[in-house]
């Protein structure tokens, strides 16, 4: 499909960034194709992203980054996901939290400036670590069981976090913790080189294998005072950067559609006068894929444009962000299913990328917010308009 970028939404360097992302797509696809172990390419892909200076795409220009906005960020995420969805989702957590802080500036200034410098100059990696087995998804409002205890000069953090994407590669984690004796929640910057930080390899999902989302164990880890970044009262605003989730699954779906169309163009059984792309039923499925992709892409980027152009509406569109995630991830699953129906039994081969796309795209249904929460939120928002 033709993309017409709106000049006021993209920087002059953005086409070069997209061009580099397109190059990485081919690198990521080749690594996945040549791998003997599903998902073992993450570290190599992260190294490629570092070499391409992608770790500071969303860091503000005054701190040495490219200063990408939400619209540009999502375009990059969708592109990278065509190469490998797991890698794109993983680096998206890193880029997303940096984008949120560039927009809101809620952290302590010196802490943010120092972290940006380390990312730009030393290629440091971070992630937001919020999920726990005891509480489930943070989107459902559970208070963390991970605790932050005040000590002289800082804090001690103790707890266990699950679904920590890129855990083995992280230099820092933004850890949500319950501040003891207050009932409040805070976000703390945990340095993985500190004593007491351990990664427990528990990730056994058949979907998004390459995120390597293992458990993070924190045993009385010391955090300096400047590492207490955000208090409870400042951490509940809508997070536009979470749209990276549907952007990634849209990219996976696009990769599946591209593969299916290419297969249909080349596969010519001797029972037909030409390739199967000439068969009306195959053409119908291709058309259905295109319709779903068009719908998903238009919805995703229309809300992203609103976020960038009208900052004043951001506090009031959490229901729209949820609706985008719901629509796009479900459409992505539909597209991959159609692609597999076009390719047929070959799509189930371990050597065929479609089986990985099928497994990976399913994870989108379980990333926050879940479909039921989105529907409830839309109903509540509609109720306020009556």
C-alpha positions in Angstrom: 0.0 0.0 0.0 1.1 3.5 -0.7 2.3 5.5 2.3 2.0 9.3 2.2 4.0 10.7 5.1 2.7 14.1 6.5 5.6 16.5 6.6 4.6 18.0 9.9 4.7 14.5 11.5 8.1 13.3 10.5 11.6 14.7 10.8 14.0 15.2 7.9 16.1 12.2 9.0 13.1 9.9 9.3 13.3 8.5 5.7 16.9 7.4 6.5 15.8 5.7 9.7 13.1 3.8 7.9 15.6 2.8 5.2 17.9 1.4 7.8 14.9 -0.4 9.4 14.1 -2.0 6.1 17.7 -3.2 5.9 17.4 -4.7 9.3 14.2 -6.5 8.3 16.2 -8.6 5.8 18.9 -9.3 8.4 16.4 -10.4 11.0 14.5 -12.6 8.6 17.7 -14.4 7.5 18.8 -15.1 11.0 15.4 -16.6 11.9 15.5 -18.6 8.7 19.0 -20.0 9.4 18.5 -20.6 13.1 18.4 -24.2 14.4 16.9 -23.1 17.7 13.7 -21.1 17.8 14.3 -17.6 19.2 18.1 -17.8 19.8 18.7 -14.8 17.5 17.7 -12.0 20.0 21.2 -11.1 21.2 22.5 -10.8 17.6 19.5 -8.7 16.6 20.0 -6.4 19.6 23.6 -6.0 18.6 22.5 -5.0 15.1 20.1 -2.5 16.5 22.9 -1.0 18.6 25.2 -0.8 15.6 22.5 1.1 13.8 22.1 3.5 16.7 18.5 2.5 17.1 18.7 2.5 20.9 18.4 6.3 21.1 15.7 6.9 18.4 13.2 8.3 21.0 15.7 10.1 23.2 15.3 13.9 22.8 17.7 15.7 20.5 19.1 17.8 23.3 20.4 14.6 24.9 21.9 13.2 21.7 19.0 11.2 20.4 16.9 11.4 17.2 13.8 12.6 19.1 11.2 10.5 17.2 7.6 11.2 18.0 4.9 8.5 18.5 3.9 8.4 14.9 7.5 7.9 13.7 8.2 5.3 16.5 5.2 3.2 15.5 6.3 3.3 11.8 9.7 2.0 12.9 8.2 -0.7 15.1 5.8 -1.9 12.3 8.8 -2.1 9.9 11.1 -4.0 12.3 8.4 -6.5 13.1 8.3 -7.7 9.5 11.8 -8.9 10.2 11.1 -10.4 13.6 8.2 -9.5 15.8 9.9 -10.6 19.0 12.9 -8.4 18.5 10.7 -5.5 17.6 8.5 -5.9 20.7 11.5 -6.2 22.9 13.3 -3.1 21.7 9.9 -1.3 21.7 9.8 -1.5 25.5 13.2 0.2 25.7 12.3 2.9 23.2 8.8 3.3 24.5 9.7 4.2 28.1 12.2 6.7 26.8 9.5 8.3 24.5 7.1 8.6 27.4 9.7 10.4 29.5 10.7 12.7 26.6 7.0 13.7 26.4 6.2 14.1 30.1 9.6 14.8 31.9 8.4 13.3 35.2 11.7 11.7 36.3 14.4 13.5 38.2 16.2 15.6 35.6 19.7 14.5 36.4 18.7 10.8 36.5 17.1 11.1 33.1 20.0 13.0 31.5 22.6 10.5 32.9 20.6 7.5 31.6 20.2 9.1 28.1 24.0 9.7 28.0 24.7 6.1 28.8 22.3 4.9 26.2 23.7 7.2 23.5 27.4 6.7 24.3 27.5 3.1 25.8 24.5 1.5 24.2 22.8 0.6 27.5 19.5 -1.3 27.4 16.5 -0.7 29.7 13.0 -2.2 30.1 9.9 -1.4 32.2 9.4 -4.4 34.6 5.9 -4.4 36.1 4.3 -7.8 35.8 4.3 -10.3 38.7 2.9 -13.8 38.9 0.9 -12.8 42.0 -0.8 -9.8 40.5 -1.0 -10.7 36.8 -1.1 -7.8 34.3 -0.6 -4.4 35.8 -3.4 -3.2 33.6 -5.8 -4.8 36.1 -4.7 -2.6 38.9 -2.9 -5.0 41.3 -0.5 -3.5 43.7 3.1 -4.9 43.3 4.3 -7.4 45.8 7.8 -6.2 45.1 8.8 -3.8 47.9 10.9 -0.7 48.2 12.3 -0.1 51.7 13.9 3.2 52.7 17.5 3.0 53.8 20.2 5.6 54.4 21.0 7.2 51.1 18.4 5.3 49.1 16.2 2.2 48.9 16.3 -1.6 49.0 14.2 -3.4 46.4 13.1 -7.0 46.9 10.7 -9.0 44.8 10.2 -11.2 41.7 9.1 -9.9 38.3 7.9 -12.0 35.4 7.7 -11.5 31.6 10.9 -9.4 31.6 11.7 -9.1 27.9 15.4 -9.1 27.0 16.2 -9.9 30.7 19.6 -11.4 29.9 20.6 -8.4 27.9 19.4 -5.6 30.1 21.6 -3.0 31.8 18.8 -1.3 33.7 15.2 -2.1 34.7 12.4 0.4 35.6 10.9 -1.6 38.4 7.5 -1.0 39.9 7.5 -1.5 43.6 5.2 -1.0 46.6 6.6 1.6 49.0 6.5 -0.1 52.4 4.0 1.2 55.0 2.5 3.7 52.5 0.4 1.6 50.1 1.8 3.7 47.3 3.6 2.5 44.2 6.8 3.9 42.7 9.1 3.3 39.8 12.8 2.7 40.6 15.8 2.5 38.2 17.6 -0.7 39.0 21.2 -1.2 37.8 21.6 -4.9 36.8 25.3 -4.7 37.8 24.2 -4.3 41.4 24.5 -7.3 43.8 21.2 -9.1 44.2 20.0 -8.9 40.6 19.4 -12.3 39.1 17.8 -13.6 35.9 15.9 -16.9 36.2 15.4 -18.5 32.8 11.7 -19.5 32.9 10.5 -18.4 29.5 8.9 -21.5 27.8 6.3 -19.8 25.7 5.8 -21.2 22.1 4.9 -17.6 21.1 7.4 -14.7 20.9 10.3 -17.1 21.9 13.0 -14.5 21.0 11.8 -12.0 23.6 13.4 -14.2 26.2 11.0 -12.9 28.8 12.4 -14.6 31.8 11.9 -13.8 35.5 13.9 -11.0 37.2 14.8 -11.7 40.8 15.6 -8.8 43.1 17.1 -9.6 46.4 17.7 -6.6 48.6 19.0 -4.6 45.6 20.3 -1.2 46.5 19.0 1.8 44.6 20.4 5.3 45.2 18.0 8.1 46.0 18.2 9.5 42.5 17.0 6.1 41.3 13.5 6.7 42.7 12.0 8.1 39.5 8.3 8.4 39.7 5.8 8.4 42.6 2.3 6.9 42.6 0.5 10.1 41.8 2.4 10.6 38.5 2.4 7.2 36.9 -1.3 6.7 35.9 -1.5 8.8 32.7 -2.5 7.2 29.4 0.6 5.7 27.6 0.5 6.4 23.9 3.7 4.4 23.4 1.8 1.2 24.3 0.6 1.4 20.7 3.9 -0.2 19.9 2.1 -3.5 20.8 -0.5 -3.3 17.9 2.2 -1.8 15.6 4.4 -4.9 16.1 1.5 -7.4 15.4 0.5 -5.4 12.4 4.1 -5.8 11.1 3.9 -9.6 11.7 0.7 -9.8 9.8 2.1 -7.8 6.9 5.1 -10.2 6.8 2.6 -13.2 6.7 0.5 -11.5 4.0 3.6 -10.8 1.9 4.8 -14.4 2.2 1.4 -15.8 1.2 1.1 -13.5 -1.8 4.6 -14.4 -3.0 3.8 -18.1 -2.5 0.6 -17.8 -4.4 2.4 -16.0 -7.3 5.0 -18.8 -7.6 3.2 -22.0 -6.7 1.9 -23.6 -9.9 0.5 -27.1 -9.4 0.1 -29.2 -12.6 -3.6 -29.3 -12.1 -3.9 -25.6 -12.9 -3.1 -23.6 -16.0 -1.2 -21.0 -13.9 -0.2 -20.1 -10.3 -2.8 -20.4 -7.6 -3.0 -16.6 -7.3 -5.2 -16.8 -10.4 -7.8 -18.9 -8.5 -10.8 -16.8 -7.4 -10.9 -18.2 -3.9 -7.2 -17.3 -3.4 -7.8 -13.8 -4.7 -10.7 -13.5 -2.3 -8.5 -14.4 0.6 -5.8 -11.9 -0.5 -8.4 -9.2 -0.8 -9.6 -10.0 2.8 -6.1 -9.8 4.0 -5.6 -6.4 2.4 -8.9 -5.2 3.9 -7.9 -6.1 7.4 -4.4 -4.6 7.0 -5.9 -1.4 5.6 -8.4 -1.1 8.5 -5.7 -1.8 11.1 -3.2 0.6 9.7 -5.6 3.4 9.3 -6.9 3.1 12.8 -3.5 2.8 14.4 -2.0 5.8 12.6 -5.1 8.0 12.9 -4.8 7.8 16.7 -1.1 8.3 16.6 -1.5 11.5 14.5 -4.0 12.8 17.1 -1.5 12.0 19.9 1.2 14.0 18.2 -0.8 16.9 16.9 -3.0 17.5 19.9 -1.1 16.9 23.1 -3.9 18.5 25.1 -6.2 15.5 24.4 -3.8 12.8 25.6 -5.3 12.5 29.1 -8.7 11.8 27.7 -8.1 9.1 25.0 -7.1 6.0 26.9 -10.2 4.3 25.6 -9.1 5.0 22.1 -5.7 3.6 22.7 -7.3 0.4 24.0 -9.6 0.2 21.0 -6.7 0.5 18.7 -4.9 -2.4 20.4 -8.1 -4.5 20.3 -8.9 -3.9 16.6 -5.3 -4.2 15.3 -4.3 -7.3 17.2 -7.4 -9.1 16.2 -7.1 -8.1 12.6 -3.5 -9.3 12.6 -4.6 -12.7 13.8 -7.2 -12.8 11.0 -4.6 -11.9 8.4 -2.1 -14.6 9.5 -4.9 -17.2 9.6 -5.8 -16.3 6.0 -2.2 -16.4 4.9 -1.9 -19.9 6.3 -5.1 -21.0 4.5 -3.6 -19.7 1.2 -0.3 -21.6 1.7 -2.0 -24.7 3.1 -0.3 -27.6 4.8 3.2 -26.2 3.9 2.5 -23.4 6.4 2.8 -25.9 9.3 6.4 -26.9 8.3 9.0 -26.0 10.9 11.0 -24.5 8.1 8.2 -22.2 7.0 8.1 -18.7 8.5 4.3 -18.7 8.6 4.2 -21.1 11.5 6.3 -18.7 13.5 4.1 -15.7 12.5 1.1 -17.7 13.6 2.5 -18.5 17.0 3.9 -15.0 17.5 0.8 -13.1 16.5 -1.3 -15.0 19.0 0.6 -13.3 21.8 -0.9 -10.0 20.9 -4.3 -11.1 22.3 -2.6 -11.5 25.7 -0.6 -8.3 25.8 -2.3 -5.5 27.8 -4.9 -4.3 27.7 -6.9 -7.5 27.2 -10.0 -7.5 25.0 -12.4 -7.6 28.0 -10.8 -4.6 29.6 -11.0 -2.6 26.4 -14.7 -3.4 26.0 -15.5 -2.4 29.6 -13.5 0.8 29.2 -15.4 1.8 26.0 -18.7 1.1 27.7 -17.8 3.2 30.7 -16.6 6.1 28.5 -19.8 5.9 26.4 -21.7 6.1 29.7 -20.1 9.4 30.6 -21.4 10.9 27.3 -25.1 10.2 28.1 
